[in-house]
Amino acid sequence: MSQRKRRVDPNQPIVLPNDASEEAYLIQRGWACVYKLLPDGSRQVLSFSLPGDIVGLPGLSLEGASPFWFESLTEVEISSISSATLFRGLASEPAVARAMQWSVALESAILIERLISLGRRSALVRTAHFILELATRLSLIGEDTRRGFDCPVNQYWLADALGLTAIHLNRVLRELREAHLLTMRSGHVEIHNFEGLRELAAFDADYLTPPKRRH
Amino acid sequence: MSQRKRRVDPNQPIVLPNDASEEAYLIQRGWACVYKLLPDGSRQVLSFSLPGDIVGLPGLSLEGASPFWFESLTEVEISSISSATLFRGLASEPAVARAMQWSVALESAILIERLISLGRRSALVRTAHFILELATRLSLIGEDTRRGFDCPVNQYWLADALGLTAIHLNRVLRELREAHLLTMRSGHVEIHNFEGLRELAAFDADYLTPPKRRH
């Protein structure tokens, strides 16, 4: 499909809220995120986008105006696809339809797990679960992450994804470190005990895995 | 599109977790809900389904096995549509494709607002926001809800949707009642001050409204 490629510096807005954009974005390289700023100035991160992710799909049917910020965390390379092109592809190419459908399903599955975390998992379990989610998503695009991974998400972003204050998250990260489960440093997550972490979080990666790749 | 219709008694499972169902469900009448039971026995409600809602769409691409319960709250009438029929409709009928797309976008928008509520809104604001969401969704299917509405969601379900304990929710509902904003009784929500409630929740209904019906 015809695409327009673009490179974006770190920490730059890619789409502003209420931008009447009619495009979806395929992340080619780097990390980005989608978040909402609330009237009181607090921020809720909705998703972190990794290479291979498509951003803006369900929002497309809103025909423009999304209330969210879409911003780069690292340098990113993105391709934008107009909604017209996308709809033509959906109608005429079953492989495109399948890929879009999986992308929407994955985005929804990730949102649902986060909702469950915020609603019913303790700050400790929720943080462990989220780190395992990132590790799994990165492993699905070819990184070996069982011992850790480079992570441009700093503690402020992480707190705003997990519904925690920075202070509370800091305490949780110390607890995880002292339990020899993981250490989060600037730019890197080191996993000391993958199985222990998975047990703590009762983490099951099925929701992240296309059906054909399971087991 | 060809559909199979079915009537379900109140409080009955419609789809069990890990049921290899290849169908989506259109709610014709009544209220239902989708939830997850966690290993520790706690429950997170993901969505309440009202007439006109389609349940199971993004899950469809998972080709079966969803880890969620789909259960009736009242007596419901549902039509089930097989995924094969749905895909044929998506490919051949632009109106079907539009409707599906809006349905997926709406489901995603509702999930996102709940995520924001659980992450960054106080229990009081989150409860007010949720009641206004229900009122707005019902008004979009023809009910006049500015003064209240019949609501089969009891306080246990509501707490499990809002990430609160039943005791905490009870305190919040008392606060809302004493502020003359709303009273929630068995089976009914009475809204005393719609504008006051909207102000408290900083509620903006745009996320629930198809673009053409806004303003």
Interface residues (C-beta under 8 A of the other chain):
Chain A: K36 L38 P39 S42 R43 Q44 L46 P58 G59 L60 S61 L62 E63 G64 A65 P67 F87 L90 A91 P94 A97 R98 Q101 W102 V104 A105 E107 S108 A109 L111 I112 R114 L115 I116 L118 G119 R120 R121 D160 A161 L162 G163 A202 D206 Y207 P211
Chain B: K36 L38 P39 S42 R43 Q44 L46 P58 G59 L60 S61 L62 E63 G64 A65 P67 F87 L90 A91 P94 A97 R98 Q101 W102 V104 A105 E107 S108 A109 L111 I112 R114 L115 I116 L118 G119 R120 R121 D160 A161 L162 G163 A202 D206 Y207 P211
